[in-house]
Amino acid sequence: MKITIKRNTAVLLSFLLLLLSMQLGEKKAFADSPITSTPFYQAYLDIDIVAAAHRSGYSKEIAEFLAAEKNPLDQKAAVMNAIYSSYSQWDDRDILNQYAKDVYGKEANSLNFNLLRGDEIFVLGYLKVLDHYMNPDTNWIGQASEALPNSMTVALVNSLARSQGSSEAMGLSYCYMEKVLADKSLVQDIRQEAIDIITDYIALYKKDVGCRDEVTELMNNSIGLIINKPQVLVFGQQQTVDSSNAKVAPYVKNGTTYVPLVFISHALGATVNYDKKQEKITIEHAYLESMPSHHLVFKLKDSVNKFEIRNDRAFVPLRTIAEALHLQVYYSKGLIILSKGIVLHPQLAHDQQLANEIRAQIEHPQY
């Protein structure tokens, strides 16, 4: 009864925080998020190691528990969830490398994942997400999901991780969770009360329009381009980079990928101003409000933000414009996907499949 009351109180507080974050804008929205607002460890406080993690945080005893193959995945997940709840506030941490050194004698990035069990990858992946929850690297937790394809515990944690990083990603969190809960191939290896804690919070993100399939969701939230090809896919619509110049297309030069500046900017709703006299292009967009000048400037003769002219159009390095506008970048075999909130990893078979659907839409418009 006490746990249920706590859960309901937590959900109410989360809802109030969500309303507040909507009023304050995206920059404050990170204070309330799928990773930080789903304390499912509360369903496991009858287990001593979970209670200890909640009271005191990380320890070598906890490391031994997480590393042991015999211990259930859901209990490991609850322990990790509890570790971070033990702190008075959420901040970036480095528990992942503490754990890796305690268990493997080296930092996590030095490990050979080909030699690790699925449960080991899961622990490393979840710790990595929790350490840097505001902008999590979801590659490892995605690998864990592929290594343990029948685990509902892993699938739910992976869905929470994919929901982090931006308001667009959080907006997809309900659909991610719904897909997991509807997957008949998954074994429910997690307590129902833990699932309820997660679903009670994620329900706050439910949309009136309902959920779409993953390919449609990706197409509607991304821009797809292919190196040296003028055809593009812009938020689900097939177009060309420049309707008046078929030669305009992204390209690679000296190992750097260049994309058409005006096309990318206009596709995202940014304002573009060109100063011919100063050979300067200025980009203005709401996403640039966090920058000191509130805009992004490229110059033809600049050592930092430099643009170059090809086929009478301005091009800039892909990473420069993508990072400034908070876009996720998928790049594999000439395919570029710039997405709003959806993170894809070339190393993951699931993500490769989604990316190939985008490639097919660009290369074969009638696909």
Long-range contacts (C-beta under 8 A, 24 or more apart in sequence): 3-42, 3-43, 3-45, 3-193, 6-42, 7-42, 7-193, 7-196, 7-197, 7-200, 8-200, 10-37, 10-39, 10-197, 10-201, 11-200, 11-201, 14-201, 14-204, 15-204, 18-204, 26-166, 26-167, 27-290, 29-167, 29-170, 30-134, 33-133, 33-134, 33-163, 33-164, 33-170, 34-160, 34-163, 34-164, 34-170, 34-173, 34-201, 34-202, 35-129, 35-130, 35-133, 35-136, 35-160, 35-161, 35-163, 35-164, 36-90, 36-133, 37-201, 38-81, 38-160, 38-197, 38-198, 38-201, 38-202, 39-81, 39-85, 39-197, 40-77, 40-78, 40-81, 40-190, 40-194, 40-195, 40-197, 40-198, 41-78, 41-79, 41-81, 41-82, 41-85, 42-193, 42-197, 43-78, 43-191, 43-193, 43-194, 43-196, 43-197, 44-74, 44-75, 44-78, 44-82, 44-191, 44-194, 47-75, 47-78, 49-75, 49-79, 50-75, 50-78, 50-79, 50-82, 51-82, 53-79, 53-80, 53-82, 53-83, 53-86, 54-82, 54-83, 54-85, 54-86, 55-86, 56-86, 57-83, 57-86, 57-87, 58-83, 58-95, 58-98, 58-99, 60-102, 63-98, 63-99, 63-102, 63-103, 66-99, 66-103, 66-123, 67-103, 67-120, 67-123, 69-117, 69-119, 72-189, 73-119, 73-122, 73-148, 73-151, 73-153, 73-154, 73-189, 73-190, 74-153, 74-189, 74-190, 74-191, 74-194, 76-119, 76-122, 76-123, 77-122, 77-126, 77-153, 77-157, 77-190, 78-194, 80-123, 80-126, 80-127, 80-130, 81-130, 83-130, 84-130, 90-133, 92-131, 92-132, 92-133, 92-134, 93-130, 93-131, 94-131, 95-127, 95-130, 95-131, 96-124, 96-127, 96-128, 96-131, 99-123, 99-124, 99-127, 100-124, 113-140, 113-143, 117-147, 118-144, 118-147, 118-148, 118-154, 119-148, 121-147, 122-147, 122-148, 122-154, 122-157, 125-161, 126-157, 126-161, 129-157, 129-161, 129-164, 133-164, 134-164, 134-165, 135-164, 135-165, 136-161, 136-164, 136-165, 138-162, 138-164, 138-343, 138-345, 139-345, 139-347, 139-348, 142-345, 142-348, 142-350, 142-351, 143-347, 143-348, 145-350, 146-348, 146-349, 146-350, 149-185, 150-185, 150-186, 150-187, 151-186, 151-187, 151-189, 152-180, 152-183, 152-186, 152-187, 152-188, 152-189, 152-190, 152-195, 153-189, 153-190, 155-180, 155-183, 155-186, 156-180, 156-190, 156-195, 156-198, 160-198, 162-342, 162-343, 163-202, 163-205, 165-328, 165-341, 165-343, 166-326, 166-340, 166-341, 167-341, 168-221, 168-340, 168-341, 168-342, 169-341, 169-342, 169-343, 170-205, 170-341, 171-205, 171-207, 171-341, 172-205, 172-217, 172-221, 172-341, 172-342, 173-202, 173-205, 174-202, 174-203, 174-205, 174-206, 174-207, 174-211, 175-207, 175-211, 175-212, 175-217, 177-202, 178-211, 179-211, 179-214, 214-354, 215-354, 215-357, 215-358, 217-342, 218-337, 218-339, 218-342, 218-344, 218-354, 218-357, 218-358, 219-357, 219-358, 219-361, 221-339, 221-340, 221-341, 221-342, 222-337, 222-338, 222-339, 222-340, 222-342, 222-358, 223-264, 223-267, 223-268, 223-337, 223-338, 223-339, 224-335, 224-336, 224-337, 224-338, 224-358, 224-359, 224-361, 224-362, 225-249, 225-250, 225-259, 225-335, 225-336, 225-338, 225-362, 226-250, 226-334, 226-335, 226-336, 226-359, 226-362, 226-363, 227-251, 227-252, 227-257, 227-334, 227-336, 228-334, 229-362, 229-363, 231-362, 231-363, 231-365, 232-263, 232-362, 233-358, 233-361, 233-362, 234-267, 235-267, 238-361, 238-362, 238-365, 242-313, 245-311, 245-312, 245-313, 247-311, 248-310, 248-311, 248-313, 250-315, 250-318, 250-336, 251-310, 251-315, 256-317, 256-318, 257-317, 257-318, 257-319, 257-331, 257-336, 258-308, 258-310, 258-315, 258-316, 258-317, 258-318, 259-315, 259-316, 259-317, 259-318, 259-321, 259-336, 260-313, 260-314, 260-315, 261-298, 261-307, 261-313, 261-314, 261-315, 261-316, 261-321, 262-313, 262-314, 264-321, 264-325, 264-338, 265-321, 268-325, 268-327, 270-325, 274-314, 281-307, 281-314, 283-321, 283-324, 285-325, 287-324, 287-325, 287-326, 288-324, 288-325, 291-324, 296-321, 296-324, 330-355, 335-359
